[in-house]
Amino acid sequence: MKLYFIRHAKTTGNSEHRYIGKTDEPLCQTGIEELLKRNYPDTDIVAASPMKRCVETAKIIYPKKEIRIYSGFRECDFGDFEGKNYSDLGSNAYYQKWIDSMGTLPFPNGEDHAGFVNRCCEEFLKSVSELSEYKSIAYVVHGGTIMAVLERFSSEKRSFYDSQVKNCGGYSCEYKHGKIFVIEEFL
């Protein structure tokens, strides 16, 4: 089965380098323009996060394809960091501890890393089971979701941060025997 993991196009919060998790932002005009300049592989079906930014991206890339929504692909709940960027959090002592932990500490009043990764990976397994009749699936999701799934299921050892991808970017992959084989990254 061919899999295409695509990170949604930019939102205003992304442009401002803010932590945008549970905030349901639409795409910004710049994000839409960047998306329209790209070509994406054809697919049989689309699996997407329920967040506006992912659904809008999926509809622009694949206007004639069925889009199935998977709620477990939501981005991480950044808790007290939500909507803030480095400038806003620079003097926050817990933020520095979180940075020093390589993001393994839980977000204050938000989601912890292990819970987020488990949620995304369980939803991935559910989606490939439900969509197993298709030869190709495009996943239009969040950067964190892509990182979580590839960390857990990649055929090669990857850390969470090894699979960071910019807005509109992603990976072409093959899925077989419960493993994801990354073929190429597209930027």
Residue pairs with C-beta under 8 A, 6 or more apart in sequence:
1 128
1 132
1 134
1 135
1 136
1 137
1 174
1 175
1 176
2 41
2 43
2 135
2 136
2 137
2 172
2 173
2 174
2 175
3 136
3 137
3 138
3 139
3 172
3 173
3 174
3 175
3 180
4 40
4 41
4 43
4 136
4 137
4 138
4 139
4 170
4 171
4 172
4 173
5 139
5 141
5 146
5 149
5 150
5 165
5 170
5 171
5 173
6 40
6 57
6 61
6 138
6 139
6 140
6 141
6 168
6 169
6 170
7 141
7 142
7 143
7 146
7 165
7 166
7 167
7 168
7 169
7 170
8 27
8 31
8 49
8 51
8 53
8 54
8 56
8 57
8 140
8 141
8 142
8 167
8 168
9 27
9 31
9 32
9 34
9 35
9 53
9 56
9 57
9 60
9 167
9 168
10 27
10 28
10 30
10 31
10 34
10 167
10 168
11 20
11 25
11 26
11 27
11 28
11 31
11 53
12 25
12 28
13 19
13 20
13 23
13 25
13 83
14 20
14 28
14 31
14 167
15 28
15 30
15 31
16 85
17 85
17 86
18 83
18 84
18 85
19 78
19 81
19 82
19 83
19 84
19 85
20 75
20 78
20 82
20 83
21 74
21 75
21 76
21 77
21 78
21 82
21 110
21 111
21 144
22 74
22 75
22 77
22 78
22 82
23 82
23 83
24 51
24 52
24 53
25 51
25 52
25 53
26 52
26 53
26 56
27 35
27 52
27 53
27 56
27 57
31 53
31 167
31 168
32 56
32 60
34 167
34 168
35 57
35 60
35 61
35 168
36 60
38 168
40 61
40 62
40 138
41 136
41 138
41 172
42 136
43 62
43 65
43 136
43 137
43 138
44 65
44 134
44 135
44 136
44 137
45 65
45 66
45 67
45 68
45 131
45 134
45 136
45 137
45 138
46 58
46 62
46 65
46 66
46 67
46 68
46 137
46 138
46 139
46 140
47 67
47 68
47 70
47 73
47 127
47 131
47 137
47 138
47 139
47 140
47 141
48 54
48 55
48 57
48 58
48 67
48 68
48 69
48 70
48 73
48 139
48 140
48 141
49 55
49 69
49 70
49 71
49 73
49 74
49 75
49 140
49 141
49 142
49 145
50 69
50 70
50 71
50 73
50 74
51 74
51 75
51 142
54 73
54 140
54 141
54 142
55 67
55 69
55 140
57 140
57 168
58 65
58 67
58 138
58 140
59 67
61 138
61 140
62 138
62 140
65 138
67 140
68 127
68 130
68 131
70 123
70 126
70 127
71 123
72 119
72 120
72 122
72 123
72 126
73 120
73 123
73 124
73 139
73 141
73 142
73 145
74 119
74 142
74 145
75 142
75 143
75 144
75 145
76 107
76 110
76 111
76 116
76 142
76 144
77 107
77 110
77 111
77 116
78 107
78 110
78 111
79 106
79 107
79 108
79 109
79 110
79 111
80 107
80 108
80 109
80 110
81 89
81 95
81 98
81 107
81 108
81 110
82 110
89 95
94 105
94 108
97 105
98 105
98 107
102 161
103 113
103 160
103 161
104 113
105 112
105 113
106 112
106 113
113 160
116 144
116 148
117 148
117 151
117 152
117 160
120 144
120 145
120 148
120 149
121 148
121 149
121 152
121 153
124 149
124 153
127 137
127 139
128 137
128 175
131 137
139 145
139 146
139 149
143 164
143 165
143 167
146 163
146 165
146 170
146 171
147 160
147 161
147 162
147 163
147 164
147 165
148 160
149 180
150 158
150 162
150 163
150 171
150 180
150 182
151 158
151 159
151 160
151 162
151 163
153 175
153 178
153 179
153 180
154 163
154 179
154 180
154 181
154 182
155 179
155 180
155 181
155 182
156 182
163 171
165 171
165 185
166 187
169 185
169 186
169 187
170 185
170 186
171 182
171 183
171 184
171 185
171 186
172 182
172 183
172 184
172 186
173 180
173 181
173 182
173 183
174 180
174 181
174 183
175 181
